[in-house]
Amino acid sequence: MAKEEIKKLIENSKKTIDQDKDNFAKSIKDDLSGFKKNTLTKI
């Protein structure tokens, strides 16, 4: 493989990982908000 191909693959992987991280963080925040609402509703 040429250096340019490897560089492009690494950049694409970084973008994918960053997007997955953001989605994961958002999912956790949404879950915490849901738990908080459910807890307050039960009290």
N, C-alpha and C positions, 0 to 999 in steps of 0.2 A: 504494500500500500504506500501511496505517496504521503508525504508529510501533510499536504493540504487536506487529503481525505481524512486522515487521523484527526487533524485539528478541527475539521467540520463535525466529525462524529462526537468529539469531546464537547464542543460547543452545544450541539443538539442534546447531548446527555445532560449537560448542566442546566439547560432550559427546562428539560423534562423534570429533573430532580427539584429544581426551584418551584415549579408549578405544583408538583406533588406535595412538597413541603407546605406551600401556601394552602392547598386544599385540605391537607391534614390538620393544619392549625385552625382553619375555619371550621372544620368538622368538630374539633374538640371544643371550640368556643360555643358552637351551636348546641352541642350536647350539654355543656355546663349550664347554658342559659335554660335549656329544657329542664334539667334537673332542679335548677333553682326555682323555676316557675312551679313545677310539680310539688316541690317541698313547701313552698309558700301556700299553695292551694290546699295542701293537706293540713296545714297548721291553721 
